[in-house]
Amino acid sequence: MRFSLAFAAFAGILLSAGCDKHAATAAPQAPATVTNANVIPTQFHLNRAQPKLRTIKLWIGTQEIETEAAVSITEISTGMMFRTNMAENTGMLFLFAGPDRRSFYMKNCVIDLSAAYIDTEGVIDQIVDLHKGVETGVSSRSDQIKYVLEVPRGWFGRHNITTGMVINTSQGMLKNLRGVLR
């Protein structure tokens, strides 16, 4: 789906995504750890699980993971909402228009997840655990987060993935990813 540059810029300002990380009213009231600039009103998310999104293979160290790419405002807003499972070596990669502080929470999510906050260079800055149904946002410590990778809870630890590791794609470094963003 193509977006105009103006809409993409607007969406970039609003976005903080994942397993719906948004306020529940038309005038967003964010949890204490989420800024209003990082909240997407609920009218952008679906009220059901979204269909499987286009996929991208990622490599982190020696680990390969098949990820769905959440790019549009609806894809990002809906994230893993209403999904009932996630296989071990799969994930959802959220691709934002630009860097910002991100905050994810688990509204309408029924499985526990872990998330990596990834900077503009494709380096994992922070790894957090997210608990199903918890609507208090878990904010990134950095305002330079451009990507977020959600995986089954504990996946990073089980696969020895730590902060400071670089994420690669079939096109090289994550920061060089082409053809998926629009």
Protein Blocks (a to p, Z undefined) as FASTA:
>chain_A
ZZdfklmmmmmmmpccdjhpadfbfbdcddfkbcfklcccfklpccbdcdddddddddeh
jbccdddddfbfmlmmnmmghiabdcfkbccddddfbdcdddddfehiabdcddddddfk
opafbdcdddehiabdcddfbfkbfbdcdddehklmmnopaehiacddfkbpfklpghkl
ZZ
